[in-house]
Amino acid sequence: MRLAVRLAFAGWLAALAVAAHAAAPVWIDWSADPDGKTHTYAADGYKLTLTSRSAAKDRPPVPVLRIAAPGVPSLTMAGVGGFLDNAVAMVGVVQLDPKAARPAVLMQTFSGGAHCCTTLNLAVLSGAAWRRYDLTFDGDARKEVVGAAAGAPPLLLIGDGSFDYAFASHAGSFLLQRAYAVRGGRLYDVSGEARMAARRRDAMSAALAGCSASGGERNGACAAYAAAASLLGKHAAAWRKVLTIYDRTGNVWPNGCRVDPENGGCPKRQVIVFKSYPASLAWFLWRYGYFPPAPTFECGSPNCAVPWPSTPPPAGDGPK
């Protein structure tokens, strides 16, 4: 587990090191065994205390982080327990916003399981108050890193879980990365910004290869291809391509909802049942801010959900 955690952040550390405006990050790789069930570290003016908290019966212990610093209230963040009888966490102190007086604090933990579920807790100071965000994703943690665009502050790059199981199984799903930046003590989704163009082109190329493959669950890759192309302003051409090559024998696609659902559920009378993959995909791209591309927006909720679009939803099978 500790090796996996270190590998998960290898790309993160390398990318942050070249960020022109970011101070060198400090990382703490903690394990209750052998580091101790309670251990306090000091980094960049913070006192970081990691503890192992007992969970429900037959459940693994939960790692808990307490952040303390002079002049600000303390903050406690609980991670997720893994599949071992040993609490493990990686904590980072990173200057995500070069204008901030204090760096951000990140805590990454793993629940384990078939899809290696990862939770990234982010704490940033806004004045004398903390703001906390919980970004959860499924996938190989070694591929989920924090990157930095040339000459710009670091970015959080998190796979968009909306794609998972939407048009294919987990194995066939292609989780397009969303990009987040800390500005003025708040978290923003910057996935549609121009500086992401190179990453979008790479993602579009990789997804198109999967979408063009014969057999398999290529409709998952086709969805990511259309989404990446849409953020690049190439929606029309990509949409025509998808309509030509998607798997017409596939029968996996999500329903829609006429209202912004609460807690992930949609009232029964508001459910939209689509009759085809293109119709579902068109609605999906609209709902999650891929087409029309959502502008940079502040994360108004802890999990940074995409705001409900203000543009009209697509009709029929979407734009041709």
N, C-alpha and C positions, 0 to 999 in steps of 0.2 A: 504493500500500500504506500509506504513512504517513498519508494522508488517511483511509483506511478505519479505521486504528487510532484516529485521533483521534475520528472519528465514533462508533466503538464505545464510547468511554468518555465521550461527552458527557452521556448520560443518567446514567451512573454518578456523574460529578462533581457534577451538579446535585442528585441525590438525597442524596449524602453531605454536601453543603453545609448542608442543613437538619436534619441529625441533631443533636439537642440535646447528645448526650454525646460526639460524635466530633470530634477535632481535624481541622483542615483537612488534607486529604491532599496528598501531594507526588507528582507524576507525572513520569516521565522517558520521553520518546519518543526511542528510540535507533535509529539505522541505521548499520551499519558503513560505509556510504558515504552521506554525507560525514563522519560523526561520528568515524570511526576504528575499526579492527578491535578495538582495545582502548581502552576509555575508562572512567574512574573518576568517579563522582559521589558527593556527600555529601548525606545527607538524614536528619534526625531522629536523629542519632547513629550512623547506619549509613554504612559505606563500601561503595558498590555498584559493582562492576567488571563491565562487560559486554564480552564478547569474542566473536569469530567463529571457530568451530572448523570445520576442514575435515571433511567427511563422506566417505562412500564415493564411489568413482568415479561420475561422472555424477549425483551427488546434490547438492542445494543445501547451502550452509554452515549450521551449526547455531548459534543464539545461546546463549550460556552466561552465567549470572549468578553472581557470587561475592559473598556477603554477609558483611561483617566488622563487628564491633562490640566495644568494650572489655568484657572480662569474660565473653565467651561464645565458643564455638568458631565458626569460619567455616562457612558452608554454601554448597555449589555446586549450582546447579540448571541443567539443560540444557533448553532449549525444543525446538521443532520447526522444521525448515527450511522455508521457503516454496518458491515456484516460481521465485524470482529468484536470481541469483548475488550476493545481498546479504542478510546477516543483519539481521533487524528484530525489535524487541521493544518492548513497553510495560511499564514497571515502575512499580508503585505502592507507596507507603509509607502505610498507612491504619490508623487506630486502630479496628479492628473490635471490640475488646473494651475498653470504657472503663475497666475495672479493671486492665488489663494495664500493666506498667511500660514496655513497649516496644510500638510498633505492629507490625502484621503487614506482611509484604512479599509482593507479588503480582507474578507475571511472566506476561504473556499473549503468546502467539505463535501464528502461523497457518501451517498447512501448505499452504493453498491447495487447489486441486482443485475438483471439481464442487460440493461441498457446503460449501466454505469452513470446513474443520475447525479448531477452535480449542482450544488447550490453556491452561488456567489453572493455574499452579503457585502454591500458597499455602504460605508458611512462617510459622509462629508459634512464639514462644518459650514454653516451659513450664519455668519455673525458669531453669536455665542450659543447657538442651538445646533443640534445634530439633525441631519436628514439621512434616513436610511432607505435603502432600496434592496430588494431581494430578487435577483435574476437567476432563474432556474432553467436548466436545459438538460436534454438527454443526449448522450453521445460519448465519444471517446474524449476524455478530458485532455489528452495530450494534443488534440487538434484545436481546442478552444483556448485561444491566447489573447493577450492584449497586444495590439500592434501600434505603431506610430507612423503616420504619414511623414514624408520628408519635410523637415522644417516646421512641424506642427506638434501640438501636445499629443500625448498618448490617447488611444481610443480603446474602449472596451468592445471586443468583437464576440458577440454571442449568437449562436445558431438560433434561428427563429423557430420555436417549437410549434408554431401554428401549422407548419408543413408536416410535422410528424404524424403519421397515420392518416393524413388527410386524403391523399390520393394513392397511397400504397402502404404496405406494411412498414414497420420501423426500418427494416433492412433496405427497403426500396425507396424510402423517403430521402429527399435531399434538403437539408436544413440550410437555407440561405442565411448568411450572417447579417445581423443588424449591427449597426455601429452606434456607440454611445459616447458622449463627451461630457465632462464636468465643467460647467461654466457658472461662475458666481455662486457657488455653493449649491447648485442644482444639477440634476442629471437631464441631458437632452438626447433624444434620438436624432442622429445626424446621418441616417442611412442614405438619404437622398442628396447629400451634398456632393459638389463636384469633385472634391478631393478623394471620394470613394470610387471614382470612375475606373481606375486600374484594377481594383479588386473586383468590381462588378464585371468587367470584361473577362477576367480570369474565371469567375464563377459562371458566367454565361457560357463560356467555352466548355467548361467541365460538365455543366448540366446538359448542354446540347449533345455532347458525346453520349451521355446516358439516355437522353431522349431519342436519339437516332439508332440506338442499339436494337438488335432484333431480339424478341423474346423478353422474358423478365417482366419487371414492373416499371416500365419506362415512363409511365404517366406521372410518377413522383418527380422524376428529373425534368420532365416537360414543364411541370408547374414552376419549378425553380428557374428554369430557363426563361420562361415568359416573365417572371417577376424581375429577374436581374436585368433583362433587356428593357423592361419598362422603366426601371430606375435610370437607365442610360438614355432614355428618349427614343428607344428603338422598338416600341411596343407593336406598332402596326406590322412591321416585317416579321417579328418574332411570332405574333399571333397567327399570321398566315402560315408560318412554318409549322407551328404546333398543330393547326387544323389539318395539315397534310400528313404528319408523321405520328401523331399520338395513337396509342393502342385502342382501337375501337372495341376490342373484346373486353377491355377492363370495365369493371363495374364498381370501383371504389372511388367515391368522392363525397365531400361533406355537404350537408344541408346548409341553408342559409337561415337568417333570422331578420325579421322586419324591424326589430327594435334592438337597442344595445342591451344584450343580455347581462343579467347580474349573476355574479359568482359562477360564470361559465355556463349557465343554463338558459335556455330560451323557452318562454311560455309556449305551450303546445299550439295555441292558435296563431302564433307568430312565426312558426317554422315554415321555411320555404323548402319544398322537396323538389330538387332538380331532376330532370329526366335525362340529362346528358352530362358528360365530362366537360365539354366547352362551357355550358351554362354555369356549372358549379365553379369552374376555374375563373370565369369572368367575374363572378360575384366575389370570390375569394381575393382576387387581385385588388378589387375595389375596397373590400372591407379592411384589408390589412395594409392599405396605403402604398401599394405598388403601382396601381394605375387607376386614376391619375396619381402620380407620385406624391406622397405626403411630404409637405415641407418639413424643415427642422421643427421639432416640437418638444416642449418640456414634458418630462415624465411626471404626470400628475398623480400617479398612484405608485405604490411601492414596487409593483412588478412591471411598471412602464408599459402598460397596455396602449396600443395604438388608438388614438381618439376615433370616435365614430365619424366616418366621412361626412362632409357637408355637401358633397356633390351627389347628384341623383345616382341610384344604383343602376347597373347595366340591365338592359331589357333583352329578352330572348337568349341567344347564345353569345351575347357580347359583341364587341366591335369586330368588324371584319377587316 
